[in-house]
Amino acid sequence: MKKLFATLLVILFFGIESSEASSTYYVDFSKVLNESEAGSKAQKFLKDKFKSESDKFDKLEKSLLNEEKDLIAKKKLITDEEYKKKTQALREKVTKIQKQKRSSIENLQKSRRNARQQLLKELNPIMKEYMTKNKINMVIDKKSVLLADGNLDITNQIIQLLNKKIKSLKLK
């Protein structure tokens, strides 16, 4: 609420001070990140990577479930000591796979953050140039706007400029 109030106060201050046409515009950064060519390619890459990792871990989990069923079926055929050893080995496999899965998720989250930072880094000079060229004093995120005229939305123009400058991101 404080953020909204501060944003409105700044908008009112600049609106009263400026006798020119409105020099405060807004951009939907989520739309820029998701719908620009580089952003959508990064999203697709990360979704595909997540799907392949997810499929890999699903197969491993099914394999472990089958091992567990086999072990339970053999429980009466093997000694208690051998059963305990196999159970312990199975638990260690489960723990190892859980660690790998957590690590994989963390790596995907890190890749997503890096892609976002990389795209925002490319976007910053484009925004500055656009602001200078069009004599814009302030651009705010659409999330911070309570109510505004649709003519103040420069999202599509920014997406077009970004698409001209960068086609894709270098992701690992």
C-alpha positions in Angstrom: 0.0 0.0 0.0 2.9 2.4 0.8 4.4 1.6 -2.6 1.2 2.4 -4.3 0.8 5.6 -2.4 4.4 6.6 -3.1 3.9 5.9 -6.8 0.7 7.9 -7.0 2.5 10.8 -5.1 5.4 10.8 -7.6 3.0 10.7 -10.5 0.9 13.6 -9.1 4.1 15.6 -8.4 5.4 15.1 -11.9 2.0 15.7 -13.4 1.6 19.0 -11.6 5.1 20.2 -12.2 5.1 19.4 -15.9 3.0 21.6 -18.2 3.9 19.5 -21.2 2.0 16.4 -22.3 2.3 13.5 -19.9 5.8 12.4 -19.5 5.1 9.4 -17.3 4.4 6.1 -19.0 4.1 2.5 -18.0 5.4 -0.8 -19.2 4.2 -4.3 -18.4 7.6 -5.9 -17.7 6.0 -9.4 -17.3 4.7 -9.1 -20.9 8.0 -7.9 -22.2 9.9 -10.8 -20.5 7.4 -13.4 -21.7 6.4 -12.2 -25.1 9.6 -10.8 -26.6 11.4 -13.2 -28.9 14.4 -13.6 -26.5 12.1 -14.0 -23.5 9.8 -16.5 -25.1 12.7 -18.6 -26.4 14.3 -18.5 -22.9 10.9 -19.6 -21.5 10.6 -22.5 -24.0 14.2 -23.6 -23.3 13.7 -23.6 -19.6 10.3 -25.4 -19.9 11.9 -28.1 -22.1 14.8 -28.5 -19.7 12.4 -28.8 -16.8 10.3 -31.4 -18.6 13.4 -33.5 -19.5 14.6 -33.3 -15.9 11.2 -34.1 -14.6 10.9 -37.1 -16.9 14.3 -38.4 -15.9 13.4 -38.3 -12.2 10.0 -39.8 -12.8 11.7 -42.8 -14.4 14.2 -43.1 -11.5 11.3 -42.9 -9.0 9.4 -45.7 -10.8 12.6 -47.8 -10.8 12.9 -47.3 -7.1 9.3 -48.2 -6.5 9.8 -51.4 -8.5 12.9 -52.2 -6.4 10.9 -51.7 -3.3 8.2 -54.0 -4.4 10.7 -56.6 -5.4 12.4 -56.3 -2.0 9.1 -56.6 -0.2 8.2 -59.7 -2.2 11.6 -61.3 -1.4 11.4 -60.4 2.3 10.3 -63.9 3.4 12.9 -65.6 1.1 15.9 -63.8 2.4 17.4 -63.5 5.9 16.6 -60.5 8.1 20.2 -59.3 7.9 20.2 -59.3 4.1 16.8 -57.6 4.1 18.1 -54.8 6.3 21.1 -54.3 4.1 19.0 -54.1 1.0 16.6 -51.8 2.7 19.4 -49.5 3.8 20.9 -49.6 0.2 17.5 -48.6 -1.2 17.1 -45.8 1.3 20.5 -44.5 0.3 19.5 -44.5 -3.4 16.3 -42.6 -2.5 18.3 -40.0 -0.6 20.8 -39.7 -3.4 18.0 -39.2 -6.0 16.2 -36.7 -3.8 19.4 -34.7 -3.5 19.9 -34.8 -7.3 16.3 -33.7 -7.8 16.7 -30.7 -5.4 20.0 -29.8 -7.1 18.3 -30.0 -10.5 15.4 -27.7 -9.4 17.9 -25.2 -7.9 19.9 -25.2 -11.1 16.7 -24.5 -13.1 15.7 -21.7 -10.8 19.2 -20.2 -11.1 19.0 -20.5 -14.9 15.6 -18.7 -14.8 17.0 -15.9 -12.6 20.0 -15.5 -14.9 17.9 -15.4 -18.0 15.7 -12.7 -16.4 18.7 -10.7 -15.3 20.3 -11.0 -18.8 17.1 -9.8 -20.5 16.7 -6.9 -18.1 20.3 -6.0 -18.6 19.6 -5.8 -22.4 16.4 -4.0 -21.8 17.8 -1.2 -19.7 19.7 0.7 -22.5 16.8 0.2 -24.9 14.4 1.8 -22.3 16.8 4.7 -21.7 17.2 5.4 -25.4 13.4 5.3 -25.9 12.9 7.6 -23.0 15.5 10.1 -24.3 14.2 10.0 -27.9 10.5 10.5 -26.8 11.3 12.9 -23.9 9.9 10.7 -21.3 10.7 11.5 -17.6 9.5 8.4 -16.0 8.5 4.8 -16.8 6.9 2.7 -14.2 6.0 -1.0 -14.0 2.3 -1.7 -14.9 2.0 -3.6 -11.6 2.4 -0.3 -9.7 -0.3 1.5 -11.7 -3.7 1.7 -10.1 -5.5 3.4 -13.0 -4.1 4.9 -16.2 -5.0 5.7 -19.8 -4.1 2.9 -22.2 -2.3 5.4 -24.4 0.4 5.6 -21.7 1.3 2.0 -22.1 4.5 1.7 -24.2 4.9 -2.1 -23.7 4.5 -3.1 -27.3 6.9 -0.4 -28.5 9.5 -1.7 -26.1 9.0 -5.3 -27.2 9.5 -4.3 -30.8 12.7 -2.5 -30.0 13.9 -5.4 -27.9 13.1 -7.9 -30.7 15.2 -5.8 -33.1 18.2 -5.7 -30.8 18.3 -9.2 -29.3 16.8 -12.5 -30.8 17.8 -14.9 -28.1 19.7 -15.3 -24.8 22.7 -17.5 -24.2 21.4 -20.1 -21.7 23.0 -23.2 -20.4 
